[in-house]
């Protein structure tokens, strides 16, 4: 079973002001942190009862290293993947309506719904994302190589065997400076275990005429 470790300072955007935990991950997915069973006792801001028990696989405390090099007690939360129904994402055709995305091209840029107006704007800017039958080019990262001359809407195929692990300090600690959130940088986790990330990558500044549109 695949497992990804996510490491951050505190829930959601509060991580801007707190040091975050880090831990070395071995090839089998384990860490070198000391693990104990976590309980809801104490004066912690985060408790196991706050999370969706259906998707929460384990809730433990570990000793891990903060970004400033000091050791601290951290919550280690592991969730099953795809804990809640997701979507819609990429529409099948230009006449359908999908999810939300950020477009930063020249024509009608901004945060908007994925529908005809968006894809017509992309086509006007030279991105070949709609075929001759009106179908939206979509890449699910599992169907093999794509045509490098086309643009694609990204909709990764789900992996229901995946587990996501997050480390959060049990006692928040102020960082020495504010953190500017990078593109798709992890900043938090929902009560269901869904990662909360920063802004998606740019569409217009990836590479000449081979851009893709990224989803939130």
Secondary structure by P-SEA (a helix, b strand, c coil): cbbbbbbbcccccccccbbbbbbbbccccccccccccccccccccccccccccccccccbbbbbbccccbbbbbbbbbbbcccccccccccccccbbbbbbbbccccccccccccaaaaaaaaaaccccccccccccccccccccccccbbbbccccccccbbbbbbbbcbbbbccccccccccccccccccbbbbbccccccccccccbbbbbcc
